[in-house]
Amino acid sequence: MPMRNPVLQRQWRAFRRNRRGYWSMWVFAVLFVLSLGAEFVANDKPLLVSYQNELYLPVFNTYPETVFGGLFETEANYRDPYVRDLINADGWMLWPPIRYSYNTINYDLQVPAPAPPSAENWLGTDDQGRDVLARLIYGFRTSILFGLMLTIGSSLVGVVVGALQGYYGGWLDLAGQRFMEVWSSMPILYLIIVLSSFMVPGFWSLLLVMLLFSWMTLVDLVRAEFLRGRNLDYVRAAQALGVRTPVILFRHMLPNAMVATLTFLPFVLNASVVLLTSLDFIGFGLPPGDPSLGELLGQGKANLQAPWLGLSAFATLALMLSLLVFIGEAIRDAFDPRKYQ
Amino acid sequence: MSALMRLNDLSVWFDDPARPAVDGVSLTVEAGRMLALVGESGSGKSLTALSILDLLPAGAHHRAGAIELDGEDVQGWPDARRRRLRGGDIGTIFQEPLTALNPLHSVGKQIGEAIRVHQGLGRQAVRARSLELLAQVDLPASAETLARYPHQLSGGQRQRVMIAMALANNPRLLIADEPTTALDVTIQETILELLKRLQRELNLGILLISHDLGLVSRFAEDVAVMHRGKLVESGPVDDVLERPKADYTRHLIAAEPGGAPRPLPADAPLLLNAEDLLVRFHGRRRFGGFGGRDSLNAVDRVSLQVRRGETLGVVGESGSGKSTLALALLRLTHAAGRITLLDQRLDTLHGAALRPWRRHLQVVFQDPYGSLNPRLTVGQAVSEGLRVHHKDLNAAQRQARTRALLEEVGLSAEAVDRYPHEFSGGQRQRIAIARALVVQPDLLILDEPTSALDRSVQAQVLELLKTLQDRHGLSYLFISHDLKVVRAISHRLMVMRHGKVIEAGDTEQLFTAPAQDYTRQLIDAAFSRHRKQAVAH
């Protein structure tokens, strides 16, 4: 997008001037893109198989073992030495850098699980013999995706509610504010614990429950911006011109209110990630078996003799949260009119 | 007379010494005299004053041949001694008393602090001195005044507190940076009279920074005119203002609004008729929500008529309800009363039914910075009205109309793709006028359209408004606190106070024979040229 708007140009320059935030953004972007393609980085299936001069894509398709001359009609287990030999006898396999998926159990461990880092499992295995690095990569993706969806969802709701309250004011505002006071005093953690006792929490149900409570973060901010905005001269002028209310809201007021919102977003994202991690940690989060940073932290706590578990999860979380905070700081600088003229 | 403060060859620059913001300025302030430093915004007046105090904003540097106080160059002084000058020998009064006072501290605490920092007196002595200072600036010298907080005071009272603080340590030089610009005209008068009295009683030298030549001609003894960082002309007020030598001074004097509106045809039809407009603001309920409500009639049964091609001036001080009246006429605030435009009752219309009628009534606001959305290009802003009221036009036609209109208000058609921040205050006001005119209104409500502009720009905008009125037969409702401006453009005049119209009539008639004392006061403050003498020449 060519940035013709000088306000945007100035903000982009200010963002770049915060070197730490600027580089954090790139590091984060690379990590995020890599984790989106986690199946191509860490998987127990080869990316490409050539067998009898035909090419197969096990990541996308399921092939029964019989295709490669095996006995079973079930999906081929490419890690099985028997299948491996079959394929290598008349072709080759291209493996991803890490030959484990998040749920692959390494049955060839020389020591009891959790196994320490080795050439095979770079960050060791967890207490069920699963590769820690693979679980980190998938867990990172889940955390970020969950965080992003929760952030976007709660921002959308929050901005709409805040905008309506701020613009119309009066009874709508009063009722909305009182409702939020009651609603925000509900203890979300206990609520989820109670809910999880009669339903199995999954990715989407957790997202929905958290969305019910997290939309309030931005309401006050946006409401204040709109309260201020509706008395601005250019808004009055638009009203005097007879411009319709939705157009005034979207064209004249929202872009200016978005400044405060965008500044807040990285921090909301951070909070969402931490919330999911803490739920996983105490065991009320994603279903068992799903890769998650919180669950790995929990394992670290249960296996203090295996420090690589806790340390890897901690390092990943620390890196991710720090990057987000740095990016957030850079965005805040970019939108601060006093800092750069 | 002796030179109290002498400034020799002062330069101030920001990035590049070769492009100074103040360029080789020399000034002399004498004890017991007031030197007025006049010039338009950006001429370097304030930077000059701040250099004396060594209080320049970050990034600004200054160099002077000499900054002398009583013949001694303060530039050689150590920092600590020079710092003691501020609030000591040199007192300062700023423009905006609301922001210059700390809202969380009482008046007594703030005055007391000014005394304590420099004199180290005990509690009783500080208190006694504070009361003395209050009496000096004509505020009630009581414990009650000392206990008040800035928000409990009016603008004029705040400025008096500022003056008391400036006087706390018996300064010999007082620097007053636009001390009355934020105040109403009648209060401006009393504040300057106070300064004048102090000047006489305490033999103060005063450096008054101002853009208001009328004020300067009445109160100052000497004047120095600045233009683009250079000193253009200086000398006694009478010499400089009566017999200006420099072109720029002549230009500045000529920029004082003058002339009269073009006469109105006798048979001009009635355009707008508003009767008994009443806007009431409700306060909080008393007694925790159970008692009655305080309410305030911001506009109190105001009736007005505007004929086609006529300008009705509305004058009054801040809080008199002028702007609320404008909002009520525009149907942007709840109001009771009848508004009839072109035989159509507007007050009974709502929502979609009202929308087509909004075209006839447009508005231009005071603040050229707040009245344009910083995120829309000029083209987008101006063409917005066309999107609402001329839906049949396609993008190219809208663009063509927008360009034509921008040229008509004296801007280049190329402006369509640029953003508001690229324009000066006067240009922005032209854009705001274009935005209002694009829907071809019959009546334009101008709410202090020139108040935020320099005098010379003001004159240009007024001229533009008169031209547009002639060409399109526009009617104006011109709201202003500045009687000079109003006189130059209005056919009829309405004086408002506390929400009520206290006097209305033909402009010239009202100026020559005002019926109300209040009107006379306003006119005196704006026009009288007789000097308030402080020292005998």
Boltz contact constraints between the chains, C-beta under 6 A:
constraints:
  - contact:
      token1: [A, 6]
      token2: [B, 419]
      max_distance: 6.0
  - contact:
      token1: [A, 232]
      token2: [B, 370]
      max_distance: 6.0
  - contact:
      token1: [A, 233]
      token2: [B, 365]
      max_distance: 6.0
  - contact:
      token1: [A, 233]
      token2: [B, 367]
      max_distance: 6.0
  - contact:
      token1: [A, 233]
      token2: [B, 370]
      max_distance: 6.0
  - contact:
      token1: [A, 233]
      token2: [B, 371]
      max_distance: 6.0
  - contact:
      token1: [A, 234]
      token2: [B, 371]
      max_distance: 6.0
  - contact:
      token1: [A, 234]
      token2: [B, 372]
      max_distance: 6.0
  - contact:
      token1: [A, 234]
      token2: [B, 373]
      max_distance: 6.0
  - contact:
      token1: [A, 239]
      token2: [B, 332]
      max_distance: 6.0
  - contact:
      token1: [A, 240]
      token2: [B, 330]
      max_distance: 6.0
  - contact:
      token1: [A, 240]
      token2: [B, 363]
      max_distance: 6.0
  - contact:
      token1: [A, 241]
      token2: [B, 385]
      max_distance: 6.0
  - contact:
      token1: [A, 241]
      token2: [B, 388]
      max_distance: 6.0
  - contact:
      token1: [A, 242]
      token2: [B, 355]
      max_distance: 6.0
  - contact:
      token1: [A, 242]
      token2: [B, 358]
      max_distance: 6.0
  - contact:
      token1: [A, 242]
      token2: [B, 388]
      max_distance: 6.0
  - contact:
      token1: [A, 243]
      token2: [B, 388]
      max_distance: 6.0
  - contact:
      token1: [A, 252]
      token2: [B, 373]
      max_distance: 6.0
  - contact:
      token1: [A, 255]
      token2: [B, 375]
      max_distance: 6.0
